[in-house]
Amino acid sequence: MYIVNTFAFLGIYDYTAYLFVDFYKGDGIIYARFWEDKEDIEINNTGGTIDIIYNIFKITILSNRKKRRRDR
């Protein structure tokens, strides 16, 4: 999560109700739920850290989804 949180300033958490990565036997699994959906997303990654970060970018900042409005 430290590596994922490094990219938080890009707004990856503005698209999701939750987003985390779980590792089992070297493979990272991305778990997420978009704030406007009720469906959970599970993405299996057999590659390395770069693949995990890229997949997170694809489902968040590179998607055409709406951002969640946050009051600062």
CHARMM internal coordinates of N, CA and C (Angstrom, degrees):
IC EDIT
DIST 1 N 1 CA 1.4538
DIST 1 CA 1 C 1.5257
ANGL 1 N 1 CA 1 C 110.93
DIST 1 C 2 N 1.3237
ANGL 1 CA 1 C 2 N 116.39
DIHE 1 N 1 CA 1 C 2 N -25.82
DIST 2 N 2 CA 1.4641
ANGL 1 C 2 N 2 CA 118.92
DIHE 1 CA 1 C 2 N 2 CA 178.44
DIST 2 CA 2 C 1.5276
ANGL 2 N 2 CA 2 C 110.12
DIHE 1 C 2 N 2 CA 2 C -58.92
DIST 2 C 3 N 1.3199
ANGL 2 CA 2 C 3 N 116.63
DIHE 2 N 2 CA 2 C 3 N -44.26
DIST 3 N 3 CA 1.4652
ANGL 2 C 3 N 3 CA 120.45
DIHE 2 CA 2 C 3 N 3 CA -179.18
DIST 3 CA 3 C 1.5268
ANGL 3 N 3 CA 3 C 110.37
DIHE 2 C 3 N 3 CA 3 C -67.15
DIST 3 C 4 N 1.3191
ANGL 3 CA 3 C 4 N 117.57
DIHE 3 N 3 CA 3 C 4 N -42.45
DIST 4 N 4 CA 1.4649
ANGL 3 C 4 N 4 CA 121.12
DIHE 3 CA 3 C 4 N 4 CA 178.51
DIST 4 CA 4 C 1.5271
ANGL 4 N 4 CA 4 C 110.08
DIHE 3 C 4 N 4 CA 4 C -62.81
DIST 4 C 5 N 1.3163
ANGL 4 CA 4 C 5 N 117.68
DIHE 4 N 4 CA 4 C 5 N -43.67
DIST 5 N 5 CA 1.4571
ANGL 4 C 5 N 5 CA 121.47
DIHE 4 CA 4 C 5 N 5 CA -179.66
DIST 5 CA 5 C 1.5233
ANGL 5 N 5 CA 5 C 112.49
DIHE 4 C 5 N 5 CA 5 C -66.03
DIST 5 C 6 N 1.3204
ANGL 5 CA 5 C 6 N 117.60
DIHE 5 N 5 CA 5 C 6 N -20.23
DIST 6 N 6 CA 1.4588
ANGL 5 C 6 N 6 CA 121.43
DIHE 5 CA 5 C 6 N 6 CA 176.09
DIST 6 CA 6 C 1.5298
ANGL 6 N 6 CA 6 C 110.51
DIHE 5 C 6 N 6 CA 6 C -60.88
DIST 6 C 7 N 1.3264
ANGL 6 CA 6 C 7 N 116.53
DIHE 6 N 6 CA 6 C 7 N -28.94
DIST 7 N 7 CA 1.4629
ANGL 6 C 7 N 7 CA 121.64
DIHE 6 CA 6 C 7 N 7 CA -178.46
DIST 7 CA 7 C 1.5229
ANGL 7 N 7 CA 7 C 113.30
DIHE 6 C 7 N 7 CA 7 C -98.10
DIST 7 C 8 N 1.3067
ANGL 7 CA 7 C 8 N 117.58
DIHE 7 N 7 CA 7 C 8 N 9.34
DIST 8 N 8 CA 1.4710
ANGL 7 C 8 N 8 CA 121.43
DIHE 7 CA 7 C 8 N 8 CA -179.05
DIST 8 CA 8 C 1.5274
ANGL 8 N 8 CA 8 C 111.88
DIHE 7 C 8 N 8 CA 8 C -60.91
DIST 8 C 9 N 1.3186
ANGL 8 CA 8 C 9 N 117.59
DIHE 8 N 8 CA 8 C 9 N -31.39
DIST 9 N 9 CA 1.4686
ANGL 8 C 9 N 9 CA 120.60
DIHE 8 CA 8 C 9 N 9 CA -179.06
DIST 9 CA 9 C 1.5276
ANGL 9 N 9 CA 9 C 111.65
DIHE 8 C 9 N 9 CA 9 C -63.89
DIST 9 C 10 N 1.3346
ANGL 9 CA 9 C 10 N 118.22
DIHE 9 N 9 CA 9 C 10 N -18.58
DIST 10 N 10 CA 1.4611
ANGL 9 C 10 N 10 CA 121.56
DIHE 9 CA 9 C 10 N 10 CA 177.50
DIST 10 CA 10 C 1.5269
ANGL 10 N 10 CA 10 C 112.44
DIHE 9 C 10 N 10 CA 10 C -80.37
DIST 10 C 11 N 1.3338
ANGL 10 CA 10 C 11 N 116.96
DIHE 10 N 10 CA 10 C 11 N -9.22
DIST 11 N 11 CA 1.4463
ANGL 10 C 11 N 11 CA 121.18
DIHE 10 CA 10 C 11 N 11 CA 176.41
DIST 11 CA 11 C 1.5187
ANGL 11 N 11 CA 11 C 114.45
DIHE 10 C 11 N 11 CA 11 C 93.87
DIST 11 C 12 N 1.3288
ANGL 11 CA 11 C 12 N 118.02
DIHE 11 N 11 CA 11 C 12 N 23.97
DIST 12 N 12 CA 1.4678
ANGL 11 C 12 N 12 CA 119.21
DIHE 11 CA 11 C 12 N 12 CA -178.02
DIST 12 CA 12 C 1.5277
ANGL 12 N 12 CA 12 C 111.94
DIHE 11 C 12 N 12 CA 12 C -64.58
DIST 12 C 13 N 1.3203
ANGL 12 CA 12 C 13 N 118.11
DIHE 12 N 12 CA 12 C 13 N -26.62
DIST 13 N 13 CA 1.4593
ANGL 12 C 13 N 13 CA 120.77
DIHE 12 CA 12 C 13 N 13 CA -179.59
DIST 13 CA 13 C 1.5346
ANGL 13 N 13 CA 13 C 112.79
DIHE 12 C 13 N 13 CA 13 C -85.29
DIST 13 C 14 N 1.3250
ANGL 13 CA 13 C 14 N 117.64
DIHE 13 N 13 CA 13 C 14 N -6.48
DIST 14 N 14 CA 1.4613
ANGL 13 C 14 N 14 CA 121.25
DIHE 13 CA 13 C 14 N 14 CA 179.87
DIST 14 CA 14 C 1.5274
ANGL 14 N 14 CA 14 C 112.38
DIHE 13 C 14 N 14 CA 14 C -75.17
DIST 14 C 15 N 1.3167
ANGL 14 CA 14 C 15 N 117.49
DIHE 14 N 14 CA 14 C 15 N -9.72
DIST 15 N 15 CA 1.4564
ANGL 14 C 15 N 15 CA 121.70
DIHE 14 CA 14 C 15 N 15 CA -177.86
DIST 15 CA 15 C 1.5201
ANGL 15 N 15 CA 15 C 113.19
DIHE 14 C 15 N 15 CA 15 C -103.81
DIST 15 C 16 N 1.3127
ANGL 15 CA 15 C 16 N 117.53
DIHE 15 N 15 CA 15 C 16 N -12.30
DIST 16 N 16 CA 1.4559
ANGL 15 C 16 N 16 CA 120.24
DIHE 15 CA 15 C 16 N 16 CA -169.57
DIST 16 CA 16 C 1.5211
ANGL 16 N 16 CA 16 C 112.81
DIHE 15 C 16 N 16 CA 16 C -125.96
DIST 16 C 17 N 1.3351
ANGL 16 CA 16 C 17 N 114.74
DIHE 16 N 16 CA 16 C 17 N 152.79
DIST 17 N 17 CA 1.4629
ANGL 16 C 17 N 17 CA 120.90
DIHE 16 CA 16 C 17 N 17 CA 170.86
DIST 17 CA 17 C 1.5230
ANGL 17 N 17 CA 17 C 108.51
DIHE 16 C 17 N 17 CA 17 C -78.95
DIST 17 C 18 N 1.3285
ANGL 17 CA 17 C 18 N 115.44
DIHE 17 N 17 CA 17 C 18 N -36.98
DIST 18 N 18 CA 1.4663
ANGL 17 C 18 N 18 CA 120.63
DIHE 17 CA 17 C 18 N 18 CA 171.81
DIST 18 CA 18 C 1.5125
ANGL 18 N 18 CA 18 C 109.28
DIHE 17 C 18 N 18 CA 18 C -149.98
DIST 18 C 19 N 1.3211
ANGL 18 CA 18 C 19 N 115.57
DIHE 18 N 18 CA 18 C 19 N 153.71
DIST 19 N 19 CA 1.4549
ANGL 18 C 19 N 19 CA 122.71
DIHE 18 CA 18 C 19 N 19 CA -179.75
DIST 19 CA 19 C 1.5159
ANGL 19 N 19 CA 19 C 107.01
DIHE 18 C 19 N 19 CA 19 C -155.30
DIST 19 C 20 N 1.3278
ANGL 19 CA 19 C 20 N 116.08
DIHE 19 N 19 CA 19 C 20 N 120.99
DIST 20 N 20 CA 1.4575
ANGL 19 C 20 N 20 CA 119.27
DIHE 19 CA 19 C 20 N 20 CA 175.20
DIST 20 CA 20 C 1.5152
ANGL 20 N 20 CA 20 C 109.79
DIHE 19 C 20 N 20 CA 20 C -153.73
DIST 20 C 21 N 1.3238
ANGL 20 CA 20 C 21 N 115.95
DIHE 20 N 20 CA 20 C 21 N 164.39
DIST 21 N 21 CA 1.4542
ANGL 20 C 21 N 21 CA 123.37
DIHE 20 CA 20 C 21 N 21 CA 179.85
DIST 21 CA 21 C 1.5178
ANGL 21 N 21 CA 21 C 108.13
DIHE 20 C 21 N 21 CA 21 C -119.28
DIST 21 C 22 N 1.3159
ANGL 21 CA 21 C 22 N 115.56
DIHE 21 N 21 CA 21 C 22 N 132.78
DIST 22 N 22 CA 1.4582
ANGL 21 C 22 N 22 CA 121.82
DIHE 21 CA 21 C 22 N 22 CA 177.21
DIST 22 CA 22 C 1.5183
ANGL 22 N 22 CA 22 C 107.52
DIHE 21 C 22 N 22 CA 22 C -118.79
DIST 22 C 23 N 1.3180
ANGL 22 CA 22 C 23 N 117.14
DIHE 22 N 22 CA 22 C 23 N 138.66
DIST 23 N 23 CA 1.4590
ANGL 22 C 23 N 23 CA 121.75
DIHE 22 CA 22 C 23 N 23 CA -179.42
DIST 23 CA 23 C 1.5113
ANGL 23 N 23 CA 23 C 110.55
DIHE 22 C 23 N 23 CA 23 C -112.76
DIST 23 C 24 N 1.3370
ANGL 23 CA 23 C 24 N 114.43
DIHE 23 N 23 CA 23 C 24 N 135.93
DIST 24 N 24 CA 1.4536
ANGL 23 C 24 N 24 CA 120.72
DIHE 23 CA 23 C 24 N 24 CA 176.18
DIST 24 CA 24 C 1.5174
ANGL 24 N 24 CA 24 C 107.75
DIHE 23 C 24 N 24 CA 24 C -141.57
DIST 24 C 25 N 1.3181
ANGL 24 CA 24 C 25 N 116.14
DIHE 24 N 24 CA 24 C 25 N 118.33
DIST 25 N 25 CA 1.4636
ANGL 24 C 25 N 25 CA 123.22
DIHE 24 CA 24 C 25 N 25 CA -179.41
DIST 25 CA 25 C 1.5226
ANGL 25 N 25 CA 25 C 112.12
DIHE 24 C 25 N 25 CA 25 C 53.21
DIST 25 C 26 N 1.3184
ANGL 25 CA 25 C 26 N 116.45
DIHE 25 N 25 CA 25 C 26 N 40.68
DIST 26 N 26 CA 1.4539
ANGL 25 C 26 N 26 CA 121.88
DIHE 25 CA 25 C 26 N 26 CA 175.38
DIST 26 CA 26 C 1.5100
ANGL 26 N 26 CA 26 C 116.08
DIHE 25 C 26 N 26 CA 26 C 88.02
DIST 26 C 27 N 1.3216
ANGL 26 CA 26 C 27 N 118.25
DIHE 26 N 26 CA 26 C 27 N -13.00
DIST 27 N 27 CA 1.4633
ANGL 26 C 27 N 27 CA 120.71
DIHE 26 CA 26 C 27 N 27 CA 179.19
DIST 27 CA 27 C 1.5246
ANGL 27 N 27 CA 27 C 109.74
DIHE 26 C 27 N 27 CA 27 C -97.01
DIST 27 C 28 N 1.3231
ANGL 27 CA 27 C 28 N 115.69
DIHE 27 N 27 CA 27 C 28 N 133.74
DIST 28 N 28 CA 1.4568
ANGL 27 C 28 N 28 CA 120.68
DIHE 27 CA 27 C 28 N 28 CA 178.50
DIST 28 CA 28 C 1.5125
ANGL 28 N 28 CA 28 C 110.97
DIHE 27 C 28 N 28 CA 28 C -94.24
DIST 28 C 29 N 1.3176
ANGL 28 CA 28 C 29 N 116.77
DIHE 28 N 28 CA 28 C 29 N 134.21
DIST 29 N 29 CA 1.4551
ANGL 28 C 29 N 29 CA 121.98
DIHE 28 CA 28 C 29 N 29 CA 177.00
DIST 29 CA 29 C 1.5267
ANGL 29 N 29 CA 29 C 107.78
DIHE 28 C 29 N 29 CA 29 C -116.26
DIST 29 C 30 N 1.3200
ANGL 29 CA 29 C 30 N 116.04
DIHE 29 N 29 CA 29 C 30 N 124.24
DIST 30 N 30 CA 1.4598
ANGL 29 C 30 N 30 CA 121.56
DIHE 29 CA 29 C 30 N 30 CA 178.38
DIST 30 CA 30 C 1.5197
ANGL 30 N 30 CA 30 C 107.81
DIHE 29 C 30 N 30 CA 30 C -89.81
DIST 30 C 31 N 1.3174
ANGL 30 CA 30 C 31 N 116.06
DIHE 30 N 30 CA 30 C 31 N 126.64
DIST 31 N 31 CA 1.4571
ANGL 30 C 31 N 31 CA 122.42
DIHE 30 CA 30 C 31 N 31 CA 174.74
DIST 31 CA 31 C 1.5269
ANGL 31 N 31 CA 31 C 107.59
DIHE 30 C 31 N 31 CA 31 C -114.18
DIST 31 C 32 N 1.3168
ANGL 31 CA 31 C 32 N 116.03
DIHE 31 N 31 CA 31 C 32 N 131.74
DIST 32 N 32 CA 1.4668
ANGL 31 C 32 N 32 CA 119.65
DIHE 31 CA 31 C 32 N 32 CA -178.79
DIST 32 CA 32 C 1.5192
ANGL 32 N 32 CA 32 C 109.65
DIHE 31 C 32 N 32 CA 32 C -153.81
DIST 32 C 33 N 1.3182
ANGL 32 CA 32 C 33 N 114.12
DIHE 32 N 32 CA 32 C 33 N 159.83
DIST 33 N 33 CA 1.4668
ANGL 32 C 33 N 33 CA 122.34
DIHE 32 CA 32 C 33 N 33 CA 170.46
DIST 33 CA 33 C 1.5166
ANGL 33 N 33 CA 33 C 106.28
DIHE 32 C 33 N 33 CA 33 C -143.16
DIST 33 C 34 N 1.3258
ANGL 33 CA 33 C 34 N 114.97
DIHE 33 N 33 CA 33 C 34 N 126.32
DIST 34 N 34 CA 1.4552
ANGL 33 C 34 N 34 CA 118.94
DIHE 33 CA 33 C 34 N 34 CA 177.38
DIST 34 CA 34 C 1.5087
ANGL 34 N 34 CA 34 C 109.69
DIHE 33 C 34 N 34 CA 34 C -74.19
DIST 34 C 35 N 1.2977
ANGL 34 CA 34 C 35 N 116.71
DIHE 34 N 34 CA 34 C 35 N 143.55
DIST 35 N 35 CA 1.4585
ANGL 34 C 35 N 35 CA 121.43
DIHE 34 CA 34 C 35 N 35 CA -171.91
DIST 35 CA 35 C 1.5210
ANGL 35 N 35 CA 35 C 112.30
DIHE 34 C 35 N 35 CA 35 C -63.41
DIST 35 C 36 N 1.3390
ANGL 35 CA 35 C 36 N 118.70
DIHE 35 N 35 CA 35 C 36 N -27.46
DIST 36 N 36 CA 1.4581
ANGL 35 C 36 N 36 CA 119.75
DIHE 35 CA 35 C 36 N 36 CA -178.87
DIST 36 CA 36 C 1.5329
ANGL 36 N 36 CA 36 C 112.42
DIHE 35 C 36 N 36 CA 36 C -91.91
DIST 36 C 37 N 1.3340
ANGL 36 CA 36 C 37 N 117.74
DIHE 36 N 36 CA 36 C 37 N -7.85
DIST 37 N 37 CA 1.4663
ANGL 36 C 37 N 37 CA 122.34
DIHE 36 CA 36 C 37 N 37 CA -178.14
DIST 37 CA 37 C 1.5210
ANGL 37 N 37 CA 37 C 110.60
DIHE 36 C 37 N 37 CA 37 C -108.06
DIST 37 C 38 N 1.3153
ANGL 37 CA 37 C 38 N 114.89
DIHE 37 N 37 CA 37 C 38 N 161.41
DIST 38 N 38 CA 1.4641
ANGL 37 C 38 N 38 CA 120.76
DIHE 37 CA 37 C 38 N 38 CA 174.85
DIST 38 CA 38 C 1.5305
ANGL 38 N 38 CA 38 C 110.79
DIHE 37 C 38 N 38 CA 38 C -107.15
DIST 38 C 39 N 1.3277
ANGL 38 CA 38 C 39 N 116.58
DIHE 38 N 38 CA 38 C 39 N 4.27
DIST 39 N 39 CA 1.4543
ANGL 38 C 39 N 39 CA 121.74
DIHE 38 CA 38 C 39 N 39 CA -175.62
DIST 39 CA 39 C 1.5291
ANGL 39 N 39 CA 39 C 110.69
DIHE 38 C 39 N 39 CA 39 C -97.99
DIST 39 C 40 N 1.3347
ANGL 39 CA 39 C 40 N 115.93
DIHE 39 N 39 CA 39 C 40 N 134.03
DIST 40 N 40 CA 1.4578
ANGL 39 C 40 N 40 CA 121.12
DIHE 39 CA 39 C 40 N 40 CA 176.69
DIST 40 CA 40 C 1.5256
ANGL 40 N 40 CA 40 C 109.89
DIHE 39 C 40 N 40 CA 40 C -82.22
DIST 40 C 41 N 1.3239
ANGL 40 CA 40 C 41 N 115.58
DIHE 40 N 40 CA 40 C 41 N 148.55
DIST 41 N 41 CA 1.4615
ANGL 40 C 41 N 41 CA 121.88
DIHE 40 CA 40 C 41 N 41 CA 177.79
DIST 41 CA 41 C 1.5194
ANGL 41 N 41 CA 41 C 107.67
DIHE 40 C 41 N 41 CA 41 C -116.34
DIST 41 C 42 N 1.3213
ANGL 41 CA 41 C 42 N 115.27
DIHE 41 N 41 CA 41 C 42 N 137.07
DIST 42 N 42 CA 1.4606
ANGL 41 C 42 N 42 CA 121.71
DIHE 41 CA 41 C 42 N 42 CA 177.04
DIST 42 CA 42 C 1.5219
ANGL 42 N 42 CA 42 C 107.34
DIHE 41 C 42 N 42 CA 42 C -134.34
DIST 42 C 43 N 1.3308
ANGL 42 CA 42 C 43 N 116.63
DIHE 42 N 42 CA 42 C 43 N 117.62
DIST 43 N 43 CA 1.4664
ANGL 42 C 43 N 43 CA 121.61
DIHE 42 CA 42 C 43 N 43 CA -178.55
DIST 43 CA 43 C 1.5172
ANGL 43 N 43 CA 43 C 108.46
DIHE 42 C 43 N 43 CA 43 C -119.38
DIST 43 C 44 N 1.3236
ANGL 43 CA 43 C 44 N 116.22
DIHE 43 N 43 CA 43 C 44 N 119.85
DIST 44 N 44 CA 1.4621
ANGL 43 C 44 N 44 CA 121.36
DIHE 43 CA 43 C 44 N 44 CA 177.75
DIST 44 CA 44 C 1.5204
ANGL 44 N 44 CA 44 C 109.69
DIHE 43 C 44 N 44 CA 44 C -85.61
DIST 44 C 45 N 1.3243
ANGL 44 CA 44 C 45 N 116.74
DIHE 44 N 44 CA 44 C 45 N 134.65
DIST 45 N 45 CA 1.4498
ANGL 44 C 45 N 45 CA 122.78
DIHE 44 CA 44 C 45 N 45 CA 179.12
DIST 45 CA 45 C 1.5178
ANGL 45 N 45 CA 45 C 109.07
DIHE 44 C 45 N 45 CA 45 C -122.62
DIST 45 C 46 N 1.3152
ANGL 45 CA 45 C 46 N 116.31
DIHE 45 N 45 CA 45 C 46 N 122.16
DIST 46 N 46 CA 1.4526
ANGL 45 C 46 N 46 CA 119.70
DIHE 45 CA 45 C 46 N 46 CA 176.56
DIST 46 CA 46 C 1.5229
ANGL 46 N 46 CA 46 C 110.85
DIHE 45 C 46 N 46 CA 46 C -101.42
DIST 46 C 47 N 1.3149
ANGL 46 CA 46 C 47 N 117.22
DIHE 46 N 46 CA 46 C 47 N -4.98
DIST 47 N 47 CA 1.4535
ANGL 46 C 47 N 47 CA 121.81
DIHE 46 CA 46 C 47 N 47 CA 179.52
DIST 47 CA 47 C 1.5168
ANGL 47 N 47 CA 47 C 110.99
DIHE 46 C 47 N 47 CA 47 C -87.95
DIST 47 C 48 N 1.2956
ANGL 47 CA 47 C 48 N 115.82
DIHE 47 N 47 CA 47 C 48 N -162.81
DIST 48 N 48 CA 1.4514
ANGL 47 C 48 N 48 CA 121.28
DIHE 47 CA 47 C 48 N 48 CA -177.95
DIST 48 CA 48 C 1.5182
ANGL 48 N 48 CA 48 C 113.06
DIHE 47 C 48 N 48 CA 48 C -93.64
DIST 48 C 49 N 1.3082
ANGL 48 CA 48 C 49 N 114.54
DIHE 48 N 48 CA 48 C 49 N -162.97
DIST 49 N 49 CA 1.4514
ANGL 48 C 49 N 49 CA 122.47
DIHE 48 CA 48 C 49 N 49 CA -176.61
DIST 49 CA 49 C 1.5236
ANGL 49 N 49 CA 49 C 112.20
DIHE 48 C 49 N 49 CA 49 C -60.37
DIST 49 C 50 N 1.3134
ANGL 49 CA 49 C 50 N 116.90
DIHE 49 N 49 CA 49 C 50 N -38.64
DIST 50 N 50 CA 1.4656
ANGL 49 C 50 N 50 CA 120.77
DIHE 49 CA 49 C 50 N 50 CA -179.21
DIST 50 CA 50 C 1.5259
ANGL 50 N 50 CA 50 C 110.31
DIHE 49 C 50 N 50 CA 50 C -61.76
DIST 50 C 51 N 1.3324
ANGL 50 CA 50 C 51 N 116.85
DIHE 50 N 50 CA 50 C 51 N -41.52
DIST 51 N 51 CA 1.4683
ANGL 50 C 51 N 51 CA 120.26
DIHE 50 CA 50 C 51 N 51 CA 178.89
DIST 51 CA 51 C 1.5185
ANGL 51 N 51 CA 51 C 111.52
DIHE 50 C 51 N 51 CA 51 C -64.77
DIST 51 C 52 N 1.3121
ANGL 51 CA 51 C 52 N 117.07
DIHE 51 N 51 CA 51 C 52 N -39.24
DIST 52 N 52 CA 1.4598
ANGL 51 C 52 N 52 CA 121.18
DIHE 51 CA 51 C 52 N 52 CA 179.10
DIST 52 CA 52 C 1.5255
ANGL 52 N 52 CA 52 C 110.52
DIHE 51 C 52 N 52 CA 52 C -64.12
DIST 52 C 53 N 1.3255
ANGL 52 CA 52 C 53 N 116.49
DIHE 52 N 52 CA 52 C 53 N -48.10
DIST 53 N 53 CA 1.4680
ANGL 52 C 53 N 53 CA 120.51
DIHE 52 CA 52 C 53 N 53 CA 179.61
DIST 53 CA 53 C 1.5220
ANGL 53 N 53 CA 53 C 110.40
DIHE 52 C 53 N 53 CA 53 C -62.46
DIST 53 C 54 N 1.3315
ANGL 53 CA 53 C 54 N 117.80
DIHE 53 N 53 CA 53 C 54 N -42.61
DIST 54 N 54 CA 1.4630
ANGL 53 C 54 N 54 CA 120.59
DIHE 53 CA 53 C 54 N 54 CA 179.76
DIST 54 CA 54 C 1.5245
ANGL 54 N 54 CA 54 C 110.88
DIHE 53 C 54 N 54 CA 54 C -62.78
DIST 54 C 55 N 1.3280
ANGL 54 CA 54 C 55 N 117.70
DIHE 54 N 54 CA 54 C 55 N -42.01
DIST 55 N 55 CA 1.4691
ANGL 54 C 55 N 55 CA 119.89
DIHE 54 CA 54 C 55 N 55 CA 178.39
DIST 55 CA 55 C 1.5274
ANGL 55 N 55 CA 55 C 111.68
DIHE 54 C 55 N 55 CA 55 C -64.54
DIST 55 C 56 N 1.3242
ANGL 55 CA 55 C 56 N 117.38
DIHE 55 N 55 CA 55 C 56 N -37.39
DIST 56 N 56 CA 1.4650
ANGL 55 C 56 N 56 CA 120.43
DIHE 55 CA 55 C 56 N 56 CA 175.30
DIST 56 CA 56 C 1.5247
ANGL 56 N 56 CA 56 C 110.59
DIHE 55 C 56 N 56 CA 56 C -63.56
DIST 56 C 57 N 1.3296
ANGL 56 CA 56 C 57 N 116.71
DIHE 56 N 56 CA 56 C 57 N -42.24
DIST 57 N 57 CA 1.4639
ANGL 56 C 57 N 57 CA 120.26
DIHE 56 CA 56 C 57 N 57 CA 176.93
DIST 57 CA 57 C 1.5272
ANGL 57 N 57 CA 57 C 111.08
DIHE 56 C 57 N 57 CA 57 C -61.90
DIST 57 C 58 N 1.3389
ANGL 57 CA 57 C 58 N 117.57
DIHE 57 N 57 CA 57 C 58 N -41.72
DIST 58 N 58 CA 1.4686
ANGL 57 C 58 N 58 CA 121.19
DIHE 57 CA 57 C 58 N 58 CA -178.90
DIST 58 CA 58 C 1.5199
ANGL 58 N 58 CA 58 C 111.83
DIHE 57 C 58 N 58 CA 58 C -61.30
DIST 58 C 59 N 1.3250
ANGL 58 CA 58 C 59 N 117.53
DIHE 58 N 58 CA 58 C 59 N -38.91
DIST 59 N 59 CA 1.4666
ANGL 58 C 59 N 59 CA 118.81
DIHE 58 CA 58 C 59 N 59 CA -177.26
DIST 59 CA 59 C 1.5255
ANGL 59 N 59 CA 59 C 112.79
DIHE 58 C 59 N 59 CA 59 C -87.28
DIST 59 C 60 N 1.3232
ANGL 59 CA 59 C 60 N 117.61
DIHE 59 N 59 CA 59 C 60 N -7.84
DIST 60 N 60 CA 1.4702
ANGL 59 C 60 N 60 CA 119.84
DIHE 59 CA 59 C 60 N 60 CA -179.56
DIST 60 CA 60 C 1.5242
ANGL 60 N 60 CA 60 C 110.40
DIHE 59 C 60 N 60 CA 60 C -118.38
DIST 60 C 61 N 1.3102
ANGL 60 CA 60 C 61 N 118.17
DIHE 60 N 60 CA 60 C 61 N -91.79
DIST 61 N 61 CA 1.4643
ANGL 60 C 61 N 61 CA 121.24
DIHE 60 CA 60 C 61 N 61 CA -169.91
DIST 61 CA 61 C 1.5249
ANGL 61 N 61 CA 61 C 114.04
DIHE 60 C 61 N 61 CA 61 C -69.51
DIST 61 C 62 N 1.3220
ANGL 61 CA 61 C 62 N 118.80
DIHE 61 N 61 CA 61 C 62 N -22.08
DIST 62 N 62 CA 1.4613
ANGL 61 C 62 N 62 CA 120.73
DIHE 61 CA 61 C 62 N 62 CA 178.97
DIST 62 CA 62 C 1.5323
ANGL 62 N 62 CA 62 C 112.45
DIHE 61 C 62 N 62 CA 62 C -95.55
DIST 62 C 63 N 1.3052
ANGL 62 CA 62 C 63 N 117.34
DIHE 62 N 62 CA 62 C 63 N -0.47
DIST 63 N 63 CA 1.4642
ANGL 62 C 63 N 63 CA 121.05
DIHE 62 CA 62 C 63 N 63 CA 178.27
DIST 63 CA 63 C 1.5218
ANGL 63 N 63 CA 63 C 109.22
DIHE 62 C 63 N 63 CA 63 C -86.57
DIST 63 C 64 N 1.2982
ANGL 63 CA 63 C 64 N 115.76
DIHE 63 N 63 CA 63 C 64 N 171.46
DIST 64 N 64 CA 1.4701
ANGL 63 C 64 N 64 CA 120.34
DIHE 63 CA 63 C 64 N 64 CA 177.43
DIST 64 CA 64 C 1.5242
ANGL 64 N 64 CA 64 C 111.44
DIHE 63 C 64 N 64 CA 64 C -100.14
DIST 64 C 65 N 1.2980
ANGL 64 CA 64 C 65 N 116.60
DIHE 64 N 64 CA 64 C 65 N 22.93
DIST 65 N 65 CA 1.4706
ANGL 64 C 65 N 65 CA 120.73
DIHE 64 CA 64 C 65 N 65 CA -179.21
DIST 65 CA 65 C 1.5216
ANGL 65 N 65 CA 65 C 110.48
DIHE 64 C 65 N 65 CA 65 C -78.80
DIST 65 C 66 N 1.3357
ANGL 65 CA 65 C 66 N 114.36
DIHE 65 N 65 CA 65 C 66 N 158.31
DIST 66 N 66 CA 1.4651
ANGL 65 C 66 N 66 CA 119.63
DIHE 65 CA 65 C 66 N 66 CA 176.95
DIST 66 CA 66 C 1.5180
ANGL 66 N 66 CA 66 C 109.85
DIHE 65 C 66 N 66 CA 66 C -79.66
DIST 66 C 67 N 1.3215
ANGL 66 CA 66 C 67 N 114.66
DIHE 66 N 66 CA 66 C 67 N 145.28
DIST 67 N 67 CA 1.4664
ANGL 66 C 67 N 67 CA 120.37
DIHE 66 CA 66 C 67 N 67 CA 175.13
DIST 67 CA 67 C 1.5121
ANGL 67 N 67 CA 67 C 110.09
DIHE 66 C 67 N 67 CA 67 C -79.83
DIST 67 C 68 N 1.3044
ANGL 67 CA 67 C 68 N 114.53
DIHE 67 N 67 CA 67 C 68 N 152.82
DIST 68 N 68 CA 1.4608
ANGL 67 C 68 N 68 CA 120.07
DIHE 67 CA 67 C 68 N 68 CA 173.44
DIST 68 CA 68 C 1.5224
ANGL 68 N 68 CA 68 C 107.43
DIHE 67 C 68 N 68 CA 68 C -78.75
DIST 68 C 69 N 1.3045
ANGL 68 CA 68 C 69 N 116.67
DIHE 68 N 68 CA 68 C 69 N 135.72
DIST 69 N 69 CA 1.4527
ANGL 68 C 69 N 69 CA 120.88
DIHE 68 CA 68 C 69 N 69 CA 178.16
DIST 69 CA 69 C 1.5265
ANGL 69 N 69 CA 69 C 109.23
DIHE 68 C 69 N 69 CA 69 C -77.29
DIST 69 C 70 N 1.3007
ANGL 69 CA 69 C 70 N 115.95
DIHE 69 N 69 CA 69 C 70 N 129.09
DIST 70 N 70 CA 1.4544
ANGL 69 C 70 N 70 CA 121.33
DIHE 69 CA 69 C 70 N 70 CA 179.91
DIST 70 CA 70 C 1.5207
ANGL 70 N 70 CA 70 C 109.36
DIHE 69 C 70 N 70 CA 70 C -123.66
DIST 70 C 71 N 1.3162
ANGL 70 CA 70 C 71 N 115.78
DIHE 70 N 70 CA 70 C 71 N 134.54
DIST 71 N 71 CA 1.4677
ANGL 70 C 71 N 71 CA 120.33
DIHE 70 CA 70 C 71 N 71 CA 174.65
DIST 71 CA 71 C 1.5169
ANGL 71 N 71 CA 71 C 107.53
DIHE 70 C 71 N 71 CA 71 C -89.39
DIST 71 C 72 N 1.2873
ANGL 71 CA 71 C 72 N 114.86
DIHE 71 N 71 CA 71 C 72 N 135.06
DIST 72 N 72 CA 1.4771
ANGL 71 C 72 N 72 CA 118.66
DIHE 71 CA 71 C 72 N 72 CA -178.08
DIST 72 CA 72 C 1.4886
ANGL 72 N 72 CA 72 C 109.90
DIHE 71 C 72 N 72 CA 72 C -105.31
END
COOR INIT
IC SEED 1 N 1 CA 1 C
IC BUILD
